[in-house]
Amino acid sequence: MAICDVCGNDYDKAFRITQAGRTMTFDSFECAIQAMAPRCAHCQCHVIGHGVEAGGAVYCCAHCAQQSGVKGVKDRAA
């Protein structure tokens, strides 16, 4: 079994994720998100989808990007 790096649970179905040369072990996607998902530069929620990237920052949605001054982004295509 393997121990989750976030919660410490010793779990037989744990998995490992490598991101930018850092490998961590998790017992759930919830713990993986807590440890590895970027946070929105505006509202600080975890970005678990594609999000919006602008000026080196990651946003959870176009609204948050717009609130931070990013121009030309939309949540929906016309």
JOMO-V804173 format. One record per backbone hydrogen bond with DSSP energy under -0.5 kcal/mol. CO is the residue of the C=O (numbers start at 0). NH is the residue of the N-H. If there is no record, write none. Layout:
BEGIN
{{CO:NH} {CO:NH}}
END
This chain:
BEGIN
{{1:10} {3:7} {8:3} {8:10} {10:1} {10:13} {14:25} {16:23} {18:21} {20:22} {21:18} {23:16} {24:4} {25:14} {27:31} {28:32} {29:33} {30:34} {31:35} {32:36} {37:46} {39:43} {44:39} {45:47} {51:58} {53:56} {56:53} {57:40} {58:51} {60:64} {61:65} {62:66} {63:67} {64:67} {64:69} {65:68}}
END
